[in-house]
Amino acid sequence: MRKKYRDPQHLHPFVNKIITVLLGILAIACIFPFIYVVIISLTSEETIVKNGFQLIPEAWSGEAYQYLWSMKGQLFRSYGVTIFVTVVGTAISVLMITFYAYAISRPQFKYRRFFTMFAFFTMLFSGGLVPMYIVVTQFLELKDTVWALILPLTMNAFYIIIMRTFFMKSVSESILESARIDGASEWRIFFQIIFPLSLPGIATIALFSTLGYWNDWFQALLYINDPDLVPLQSLLMKIESNLEFMRENMDVANMQQSLFSTIPQESAKMAMVVIATLPIAVSYPFFQKYFISGLTIGGVKE
Amino acid sequence: MKKKLGVLLALFVLIGMVLTACGDEKSTAKNGEDGETYEIKWYTVGTPQPDTEKVFEEVNTYIKDKINATVEMTQIDWGDWDQKSQVMINSGEPFDIIFTNGTDYIQNAQKGAFIAIDDMLDDEGKDLKDTINPTLLEGIKVNGKIYGVPSNKEAARQTVYTFNKRLVEKYDFDISKVSKLEDLEPMLKVIKENEPSITPMATFNAYLPYDYIFNHEMPFAIPFEGDTDKVINHFESDLTMETYKTMHEYFNAGYLKQDAATSKDSWPMDVENWFVRMGDSQPYADLLWSRAAKYDVVSVPAEQPVTINDSVSGAIQAISATSDNPEKAMEFLNLLNTDPYLRNLVDKGIEDVHYTKNEDDVIQDLPARIERYNVPTYSLGNHFILYLYENDPKDKWDKFQDFNESATEAPTLGFHFNSDPVRTELAAITNISNEFYPALATGSVDPEEYLPKYNEKLKDAGLDKVLQEIQKQFDEWKSKQ
C-alpha cells in the first residue's frame, strides 16, 4: 500500500472536519443567545406570559418595536448621548493613555519610575465609590453634565501598563534615534512615527475604550438625573431595575398602577437589547483590520 | 524609593487640601438667612417626569410668598434609588430633603444622616404635628427622636387573602368564612379540578401571626398575642409547623407552581391566571386592585389591622444633616402636608393641564397627568387633603381614619435593634434563612424533615446569643417607655 502524500501545512481531512465542527458549535453557542434575543423581541407579549420564552413562538409580533418607536424621542436622545460619549470619550481616552504610556516607556524620561508607580498604585488601591463620587460631584461639579460620563473613565492604569509594554517592545529606540538625527520634534516623532507603528496596540486600547464607553451604565446611574443625558445602556438598565423593583414591591405597583404603566414588557426589553447592541457589533470589523495588519510590521534589523 | 514615596504622599496631601478648600468656600454661600430666597433641594423616588419643571414653577411662585423659599425636586428612578441615594448620603452631598423608608430610614437615622426634627415640630412644623396621626410619629422614633415626616396615610398593616371574584361567583364559594390558610382547601380543590388554565394559588409565603424584629425571613419574632415580652425563634413554634405542613400539602396537591421557592414571577394583577393570593391591604384596596387588574377581585382579612414598624415607616421625607437651612426645609414640609392647594399641585399637577376639577372638588386625570406628570402619591405626603377621583368613594379618607384607629399596636412598635454586637452571627443566620425560608414558606419541602434541620443549623450559627442580645435591648427599650 502506498502512503498518501500529506501536505505538512494542512491537517488531515478527518481532523479538519472535527475541528470545523467543534469551532462551528462554539460559534453557534456564541451567537445563539443573540438570535434568541431577537426571536423573543419578535414574540407577542401574550405568548410570553402564557408559554414563557420559546424558540419558535406561537405568535409573532412587531409590537415591541412599535413600542420602541413610540418612545423614539427618548431613544434617539439616548442614542445621541451614547454615540457622543463613545466617540469623544474614546478619542480623549486613547490620547491620554498613549501620551502617558509613551512618556513612561522612554528611558530618557527622568521620572518614569515615579509615574509608572503612580499609575500602578491605582491598580492596587482604589479610593472606592464614595470618594470618587465626592470628587466628581462636589469638587469637579460634573453632576448632570455629559462630562461625568466621559472623564471618570478616561484613564485606566491597566491600559497604560499594556501600552507602555507595547511601546517598549514594538518601537525600537533606533527608529526614534534616526528620527531625532533628522531633526524631528517630540510631537512629530509621536504622531508620525510612534502612532502609525503602534496602530495594533492603539486599536486594541481604542476597542476596549469604545466597548467600555458604549456599555457603561454605572456612571449614568451615579451622576445623571436629567433624562436628556441618559445613555442607551443606562436606559436599558433602568427598565430592567424598574421591573425588578416592581416585582419586589407589588403592593406599591398594584395600588397606583398608572405609575408603572409605562414600563415596557419582556419583548420590548429584548427589542431594546437588539437596538443597543447592533451598532457596537457592527463596529468590530473596523478594528479587526488593524489587528491583522499589525502582524506585518517590521522595520528594523538588528 | 523612600524619597519618592514621600513626594507622592506630599502630592496627595496637597491635592486634598486644595480640594477641601474649594469645598468649604461653596458651602458657606447661599444660606438664605438675610432675606434672600432659599432654594430647597429635594430628592424623592420615582421615574423623572417631563413636566416636573413646569409644575414646580407654579409651586415656587406659590411658596415664595408664603415661606420665601423655592424648591427644586429631583426624582430618582425606582431601580436606581437604593444605590444612588445611599451614595449621596454617604458622600455628604449637600441637599435638604430626601425620601426614605423602612430599614434605610432606621440605619441612616442611627448613622446621623438625618436631622432630628422634634424641636422643629413644635415650631416650624406645628400645623403638621397637629394634623398627622400621632402613632406615625411615635412609631418612627429612633433612640427617642423623630428623624423625618412620615406620609400621613394608612399607619397599619392588614394582610389579606385576595380572590378572583369571577371564580368565587362561578363556583359560589363562601369566602366570608375564610380566616386562615386551612380554610382555603375545599376551594383550591375545586379550582384545581375545573380550571386548568388557572393556578389556584399565586405564589406567596404562608402567613404567620408574629411581629418580626427584622423581617419575616429571620428567626426573631414576638407573637402578637400571648407573651408579648419575650423574643422567640418563631420557627420552633407548633403553629409554624402546622402552617407549613398545610402549605406543603397544598404544594403536593399542585395548588402552587412547582418552582414556587425559586420563582421570581410577580403575578401581575392584570394577568388573570390565579385564584387566590396574599397582599397588604388598605381601605378600598379591592377597588384599586380591581382597577389595576381590569376585572374584579375581593379580599378577606387574614389578620386584624396592626401597626408595625414597617407600616409606619413606609414613606418618610427626612431632612438631611447636610442641609444649610433645615428650618426652611421644615417650613416647606409643613406647608406640603397641611396646605391642600400645594399638596395637590405637587401630587396631581396643574389644574386644567394635568387634571380637571368640578365644583365638588372631585377630579379627573387628563392624559397629560399619566404621560407627563405621573408621580408616586404614597411617597410625597399627607393623603387626607388630596382631592378624590370621580370613582373614589366619598368616605375614602374617613375609612382610612377608621382603619388607623382600629389598629392595634405591635409589641415592637418603635423598637429598633442595634445589630452591631452580633454582626457575625446575624450574617451566618441570614445565609441559613435564605437557604431554608423560601422552600419552607412556599411548602416546597416537607417541614417535618426540614424545619428541625433549619432550627438546628440556626442554633449552631449562634441563634441563642442573638436572641439574648435582642431580649436585652428590648427589655432596656421597654423599661424606658
Chai-1 contact restraints between the chains, C-beta under 6 A:
chainA,res_idxA,chainB,res_idxB,connection_type,confidence,min_distance_angstrom,max_distance_angstrom,comment,restraint_id
A,V49,B,V271,contact,1.0,0.0,6.0,A-B,restraint_1
A,F114,B,K4,contact,1.0,0.0,6.0,A-B,restraint_2
A,V130,B,N90,contact,1.0,0.0,6.0,A-B,restraint_3
A,V130,B,S91,contact,1.0,0.0,6.0,A-B,restraint_4
A,Y133,B,V87,contact,1.0,0.0,6.0,A-B,restraint_5
A,Y133,B,S91,contact,1.0,0.0,6.0,A-B,restraint_6
A,I134,B,S91,contact,1.0,0.0,6.0,A-B,restraint_7
A,Q138,B,G23,contact,1.0,0.0,6.0,A-B,restraint_8
A,F139,B,L19,contact,1.0,0.0,6.0,A-B,restraint_9
A,F139,B,C22,contact,1.0,0.0,6.0,A-B,restraint_10
A,L221,B,D80,contact,1.0,0.0,6.0,A-B,restraint_11
A,N225,B,T74,contact,1.0,0.0,6.0,A-B,restraint_12
A,P227,B,P48,contact,1.0,0.0,6.0,A-B,restraint_13
A,K238,B,D77,contact,1.0,0.0,6.0,A-B,restraint_14
A,K238,B,G79,contact,1.0,0.0,6.0,A-B,restraint_15
A,S241,B,G79,contact,1.0,0.0,6.0,A-B,restraint_16
A,N242,B,W78,contact,1.0,0.0,6.0,A-B,restraint_17
A,N242,B,G79,contact,1.0,0.0,6.0,A-B,restraint_18
A,F245,B,W78,contact,1.0,0.0,6.0,A-B,restraint_19
A,F245,B,G79,contact,1.0,0.0,6.0,A-B,restraint_20
A,R247,B,S266,contact,1.0,0.0,6.0,A-B,restraint_21
A,M250,B,S266,contact,1.0,0.0,6.0,A-B,restraint_22
A,D251,B,D280,contact,1.0,0.0,6.0,A-B,restraint_23
A,N254,B,M269,contact,1.0,0.0,6.0,A-B,restraint_24
A,N254,B,W289,contact,1.0,0.0,6.0,A-B,restraint_25
A,N254,B,A292,contact,1.0,0.0,6.0,A-B,restraint_26
A,M255,B,L288,contact,1.0,0.0,6.0,A-B,restraint_27
A,Q257,B,A292,contact,1.0,0.0,6.0,A-B,restraint_28
A,S258,B,I370,contact,1.0,0.0,6.0,A-B,restraint_29
A,L259,B,N374,contact,1.0,0.0,6.0,A-B,restraint_30
A,L259,B,P376,contact,1.0,0.0,6.0,A-B,restraint_31
